[in-house]
Amino acid sequence: MDELSNPVTAPPPKVFLETFGCQMNFLDSELVRGRLAERRYAFTTSREDADVVAFNTCAVRDHAEERVRARLHELKRAKERRPDLVVAVLGCMAQREGQALLQRFPHVDILCGTREFGRIDELIDRVRGGGGPIVALGDHDVLPDWKRDLSQRPHRHSAFVTIQRGCDRACTFCVVPRTRGPEVERTMDDLEREVRALVDDGVVDVTLLGQIVNAYGRKSGGDASLARLLRRLDRVPGLLRLRFVTSFPTLLTPDLMQALTDCESVVSYLHLPVQSGANRCLKRMARGYTAEAYLRLVDRLREVVQKVELATDIIVGFCGETDAEFNATVELMRRVEFVQAFIFKYSERPGTAAAQGMPDDVPQAVKAARNQELLALQESIQRRRNRARIDSVEQVLVDGPSKRDKSVLSGRTSANRIVHFRADAAMIGRVVQVRVRDATALSMSGDLVAAG
């Protein structure tokens, strides 16, 4: 056979992509995968096999950045052995550090900012063609422009949908306005089209994402608001569950509360970060509300949405936090009884108002002790409230095999409680009824009663 009649096709470049941080980062990584898949890139779970190693980063806490720095140190020798290996840092850490990151890690080829993900294929192609390093930090006033590849989402029955990016607030501890830029929004028509396309492709559970998701509508003008968007999406046939994160307390309007009650698909779970239970600490954080105002809001919300369950974020050891201020946070947690609480030790973030004007003066040992005390309190609350549901029948959306035992399925209630039970894998993506027979602080277990 003529050698030219059977040309050898080069294998597609393989990409290893690791994601750190929040739900929005994981959605961004999904969109990056879609962009690269369109350009015939392949994907691998092994860094050693990859032609491109990319980290989609988080800058909210120093711990997340330290993990990325450790990965980059590990890649230095790999880059020396394989000069053609492309190393890319994407997202918030790239946006925050910029050129300084390249000075520390000169073997990095690409810095891709939070609104440049739509160009990732172009950036990689340029480096593979001999150009680089490349710094693409982009324009903070525009949204990434790309079409979603539905095949790239990790779960067939659930999906994240970004409705808003960026933040116009100025909380003194937070680096997000610097890394994600000012608020920009998508139109309700665009969002409804995407959700309908996802549902047509098998999605029954949608989570709407935004840095401050209930700020949606402030930039769009007209009749746009999160409450109106929920009402529109609630009418999409086949959408069983609709949720949103993360909300800001002062923007929880009466109209939004009513939508939580009126919309059948909207879950009874609301993530409403309080950060601290002490007024002086909240003032130093520039949160714009008092603990009393937060508690009044909780009371009103529970009047309007009777089955609502609340989750929160709390920072311990913020600048100047006294024992009395910490104890006020303890009392607020006891008063509200959150279904979940994400508790973090304060870590100073460069470029924030706190880092520039407030001493990080709470000793690390005190931060650690306070963190453990709140974790123990939250564990006791969750255990007691979960055990109170023993013998109840819960509506559970089945997510897939349990992480602890692959022979057991795992799903979540409308209030985001995890439930484990035995059933056929064909139940994944469906809502089933499970009678609870046991519970711990982290999850409940039970027996299948009926499938929806």
C-alpha positions in Angstrom: 0.0 0.0 0.0 1.2 3.5 -0.8 2.4 5.0 2.5 0.7 8.4 1.7 -2.7 6.7 1.3 -2.7 5.8 5.0 -1.6 8.9 6.9 -0.9 8.6 10.7 -3.2 10.9 12.6 -1.6 12.6 15.6 -3.4 11.8 18.9 -5.3 14.8 20.4 -3.5 16.7 23.2 -4.5 15.5 26.6 -5.6 17.9 29.3 -5.5 17.4 33.1 -7.8 19.9 34.8 -8.1 20.3 38.6 -10.6 22.6 40.2 -10.5 24.3 43.6 -13.1 26.3 45.4 -16.8 27.0 45.0 -19.6 25.8 42.8 -19.0 28.6 40.3 -15.4 27.4 39.9 -16.6 23.9 39.1 -19.1 25.3 36.5 -16.3 27.4 35.0 -14.2 24.2 34.7 -17.2 22.5 33.0 -17.3 25.3 30.5 -13.6 25.1 29.9 -13.9 21.4 29.2 -16.6 22.1 26.7 -14.5 24.7 24.9 -11.5 22.3 24.7 -13.6 19.3 23.7 -15.0 21.4 20.8 -11.3 21.8 19.7 -10.8 18.0 19.9 -8.7 18.1 23.1 -8.9 14.9 25.1 -8.9 14.7 28.9 -7.0 12.6 31.4 -7.1 12.0 35.2 -3.4 11.7 35.4 -1.0 14.7 35.4 1.8 12.4 34.2 -0.1 11.6 31.0 -1.1 15.2 30.3 0.1 17.5 27.6 -1.6 20.4 29.3 -2.0 20.7 33.1 -4.4 23.4 34.2 -5.6 24.5 37.7 -8.8 26.4 38.1 -8.1 28.2 41.3 -9.8 29.8 44.3 -8.5 32.9 46.2 -11.1 33.2 49.0 -8.8 31.5 51.6 -5.1 31.1 51.8 -5.4 27.3 52.2 -6.8 26.9 48.7 -3.9 29.0 47.2 -1.3 27.0 49.2 -2.6 23.8 47.6 -2.2 25.3 44.2 1.4 26.5 45.0 2.2 23.0 46.1 1.0 21.6 42.8 3.0 24.2 40.9 6.2 23.3 42.9 5.6 19.7 42.0 5.4 20.5 38.3 8.7 22.3 38.1 10.7 19.1 37.5 8.1 17.8 35.1 8.4 20.9 33.1 12.2 20.6 33.0 11.9 17.0 31.7 9.2 18.0 29.2 9.6 21.6 28.0 6.6 21.2 25.8 4.3 20.6 28.8 1.8 23.5 29.0 1.1 24.7 32.6 -1.9 26.9 33.1 -3.3 28.7 36.1 -6.9 29.8 35.7 -9.4 31.8 37.7 -9.3 33.8 40.9 -5.6 33.2 42.0 -4.4 34.1 38.5 -6.6 37.2 38.6 -5.4 38.2 42.0 -1.6 37.6 41.6 -1.1 38.4 38.0 2.5 38.8 36.9 3.7 38.1 40.5 2.7 34.5 40.1 4.8 34.2 37.0 7.8 35.6 38.8 7.5 33.0 41.5 6.7 30.2 39.1 8.4 31.0 35.8 7.5 27.5 34.4 3.8 28.6 34.3 2.8 29.2 30.6 -0.7 30.7 31.0 -2.5 33.0 33.4 -6.1 33.0 32.5 -8.4 35.4 34.4 -11.9 34.8 35.6 -13.6 36.3 32.5 -11.2 34.9 29.9 -12.2 31.2 30.1 -13.8 31.4 26.7 -10.4 32.0 25.2 -8.6 29.0 26.8 -8.3 27.0 23.6 -6.7 30.0 21.9 -4.3 30.6 24.7 -3.2 26.9 24.8 -2.8 26.8 21.0 -0.6 29.9 21.1 1.7 28.4 23.8 1.9 25.0 22.0 2.8 27.0 18.9 5.8 28.6 20.6 4.2 31.7 22.1 4.2 32.4 25.8 4.1 32.9 28.6 0.6 34.5 28.2 -1.2 36.7 30.8 -4.9 37.1 29.9 -6.7 38.8 32.8 -9.4 40.4 30.6 -12.1 42.9 31.1 -14.0 42.8 34.4 -17.1 44.4 32.9 -18.1 41.7 30.5 -19.3 38.1 30.8 -17.4 35.2 29.2 -19.0 34.6 25.8 -19.4 31.0 24.8 -22.0 28.3 24.1 -22.4 25.6 26.7 -21.6 22.1 25.8 -24.3 20.0 27.5 -22.3 16.8 27.2 -19.6 18.1 29.5 -21.5 18.4 32.8 -20.4 15.8 35.4 -23.9 14.7 36.5 -26.6 13.9 34.0 -29.6 14.9 36.2 -28.2 18.1 37.8 -26.5 21.2 36.6 -25.2 24.6 37.7 -26.3 27.8 35.9 -24.5 31.1 36.4 -26.9 34.0 36.4 -24.6 36.7 37.8 -20.9 37.2 38.3 -18.9 39.6 40.4 -19.7 41.6 43.5 -20.3 45.3 44.1 -20.1 45.0 47.9 -17.0 45.8 49.9 -16.9 43.3 52.8 -13.5 44.0 54.4 -12.4 40.4 54.5 -13.4 39.4 51.0 -11.2 39.2 47.9 -14.0 38.4 45.5 -14.6 41.9 44.1 -10.9 42.1 43.2 -10.8 38.6 41.6 -14.3 38.5 40.0 -14.8 42.2 39.3 -18.1 44.2 39.5 -21.5 42.6 39.1 -22.6 41.6 35.6 -25.7 39.7 34.7 -27.3 37.5 32.0 -30.8 38.2 30.7 -33.8 36.2 31.9 -34.5 35.1 28.4 -31.0 33.7 28.0 -31.2 31.9 31.3 -34.6 30.4 30.5 -33.3 29.1 27.2 -30.3 27.4 28.9 -32.4 25.8 31.6 -34.9 24.5 29.1 -32.0 23.0 27.1 -30.6 21.3 30.2 -34.0 19.9 31.1 -34.5 18.6 27.6 -31.2 16.9 28.0 -32.2 15.1 31.2 -31.5 17.6 34.0 -34.1 17.7 36.8 -32.1 19.7 39.4 -30.8 23.2 38.7 -28.7 25.4 41.0 -28.5 29.1 40.1 -25.2 30.6 40.9 -24.0 34.1 41.7 -21.5 35.8 44.0 -24.6 37.5 45.5 -27.3 35.6 43.7 -30.2 37.6 45.1 -28.6 40.8 43.8 -29.7 39.6 40.4 -31.7 42.3 38.5 -29.9 45.3 40.0 -27.8 45.7 36.8 -30.3 44.5 34.2 -33.0 47.0 34.9 -36.6 46.5 33.7 -38.5 43.7 35.4 -35.5 41.4 36.1 -35.2 40.0 39.6 -34.4 36.7 41.2 -38.0 36.3 42.3 -39.3 36.8 38.8 -36.6 34.5 37.4 -37.6 31.8 39.8 -41.2 32.1 38.8 -40.3 31.8 35.1 -38.1 28.8 35.6 -40.7 27.1 37.9 -42.9 26.8 34.8 -40.3 24.8 32.9 -41.9 21.3 32.4 -39.7 18.5 33.9 -37.7 20.7 36.3 -38.2 19.1 39.7 -35.8 21.1 41.9 -34.5 24.7 41.7 -32.1 26.2 44.2 -29.8 29.2 44.3 -26.6 30.3 46.1 -25.3 32.5 47.7 -27.7 35.1 49.1 -27.0 38.3 51.0 -29.2 39.0 54.0 -30.2 42.6 53.2 -31.3 41.6 49.7 -33.8 39.0 50.8 -36.9 40.8 49.7 -40.5 40.1 50.6 -41.1 39.2 46.9 -38.3 36.7 47.0 -39.6 35.1 50.2 -43.0 34.8 48.6 -41.5 33.1 45.5 -39.9 30.5 47.8 -43.4 29.6 48.9 -45.2 29.9 45.6 -42.8 28.0 43.3 -43.3 24.3 43.6 -39.8 23.4 42.3 -37.9 25.8 44.5 -36.3 23.9 47.4 -36.8 24.7 51.1 -33.1 25.3 51.6 -31.6 28.8 51.7 -27.9 29.6 52.2 -27.8 33.0 54.0 -24.3 33.8 55.4 -24.3 35.7 58.6 -20.4 35.6 59.1 -20.6 36.7 62.8 -23.2 37.2 65.6 -21.5 40.2 67.1 -22.5 43.7 65.9 -19.1 45.3 66.3 -17.5 42.5 64.3 -20.2 42.8 61.6 -19.4 46.5 61.4 -15.7 45.8 61.0 -16.6 43.4 58.3 -18.8 46.1 56.6 -21.7 43.6 56.3 -24.3 46.4 56.5 -26.7 44.7 59.1 -26.8 43.8 62.8 -27.2 40.5 64.4 -30.7 41.6 65.6 -31.7 42.5 62.0 -30.5 39.1 60.8 -32.5 37.4 63.4 -35.6 39.4 62.6 -35.1 38.4 59.0 -34.9 34.7 60.0 -38.1 35.0 62.0 -40.0 36.7 59.1 -38.6 34.1 56.6 -39.8 31.2 58.8 -43.3 32.8 59.0 -43.6 33.1 55.2 -41.8 29.9 54.2 -42.7 27.6 57.0 -40.5 24.6 56.0 -37.4 26.6 55.2 -34.1 25.3 56.4 -31.2 27.8 56.7 -27.5 27.3 56.0 -24.8 29.8 56.7 -21.1 30.8 56.6 -19.2 31.9 59.7 -15.7 33.4 60.1 -14.0 32.9 63.5 -11.0 35.0 64.6 -11.7 38.0 62.4 -9.6 41.1 63.2 -10.2 42.2 66.8 -12.7 39.4 67.6 -13.0 39.3 71.4 -14.3 36.5 73.6 -17.6 38.3 74.0 -17.9 38.8 70.3 -17.2 35.1 69.7 -19.8 34.1 72.3 -22.4 36.3 70.5 -21.8 34.1 67.5 -22.3 31.0 69.6 -25.6 32.3 70.8 -26.8 33.2 67.4 -26.0 29.7 66.2 -28.0 28.2 69.1 -30.9 30.6 68.3 -31.1 29.9 64.6 -30.2 26.2 64.5 -28.8 26.1 61.0 -29.2 22.9 59.0 -25.6 23.4 57.8 -22.8 25.9 58.8 -19.6 26.3 56.9 -17.2 27.6 59.5 -13.7 29.0 58.6 -10.8 30.5 60.5 -10.1 34.0 59.3 -7.1 34.2 56.9 -5.9 37.6 55.7 -6.3 38.1 52.0 -3.9 40.5 50.3 -5.6 43.6 48.8 -8.7 43.5 51.0 -9.6 46.4 53.3 -8.9 44.3 56.4 -5.4 43.4 55.2 -4.6 47.0 54.6 -6.1 48.6 57.7 -6.8 46.0 60.4 -4.3 43.8 62.4 -4.8 40.1 62.1 -4.5 40.0 65.9 -6.3 36.9 67.0 -3.7 34.2 67.8 -3.9 31.1 65.6 -4.4 28.8 68.6 -7.5 30.9 69.6 -8.8 30.8 66.1 -8.4 27.0 66.1 -10.1 26.6 69.5 -13.1 28.8 68.4 -13.4 26.9 65.1 -13.5 23.6 66.9 -16.1 24.9 69.4 -18.4 26.0 66.6 -17.9 22.8 64.7 -18.9 20.8 67.8 -21.9 23.0 68.4 -23.1 22.6 64.8 -22.5 18.9 64.9 -24.7 18.6 68.0 -27.5 20.7 66.4 -27.4 18.6 63.1 -27.4 15.3 65.0 -30.4 16.3 67.2 -32.4 17.7 64.2 -31.5 14.8 61.9 -32.5 12.2 64.6 -35.8 14.0 65.1 -36.7 12.9 61.5 -36.4 9.2 62.3 -39.5 7.4 61.1 -40.4 10.3 58.7 -40.8 9.7 55.0 -38.5 12.0 53.0 -38.6 13.0 49.3 -35.1 12.3 48.1 -33.5 13.2 44.8 -31.1 10.4 44.1 -27.6 11.6 43.2 -25.7 8.3 42.8 -23.7 5.8 44.8 -22.7 6.8 48.3 -19.0 7.9 48.7 -18.7 5.5 51.7 -20.4 2.4 50.2 -20.8 2.0 46.5 -23.5 -0.6 47.0 -25.7 2.1 48.7 -27.4 5.0 46.9 -27.2 8.6 48.2 -29.5 11.5 47.6 -30.7 14.8 49.2 -33.9 16.1 50.6 -35.3 19.4 49.6 -33.6 20.8 52.7 -30.3 19.4 51.5 -30.0 16.6 54.0 -28.1 13.6 52.8 -29.9 10.3 52.8 -28.4 6.8 52.2 -30.5 3.8 51.2 -30.4 0.6 49.1 -32.0 0.7 45.7 -31.3 0.0 42.1 -29.0 2.4 40.2 -31.8 3.0 37.8 -33.2 5.4 40.5 -30.4 7.9 40.0 -31.9 11.2 38.9 -35.4 10.4 40.3 -37.2 11.6 43.4 -38.0 8.7 45.7 -39.6 8.3 49.1 -37.4 7.0 51.9 -38.4 6.2 55.4 -35.6 7.3 57.8 -34.5 4.7 60.3 -31.3 6.1 61.6 -29.4 9.4 61.6 -26.0 11.0 62.4 -24.9 14.6 62.3 -23.9 14.3 58.7 -26.5 12.1 57.1 -29.6 10.0 57.5 -30.2 6.4 56.4 -33.4 4.6 55.6 -35.4 2.3 53.4 -37.0 2.9 50.0 -40.8 3.3 50.3 -41.7 4.3 46.8 -40.2 5.7 43.6 -41.4 8.8 41.9 
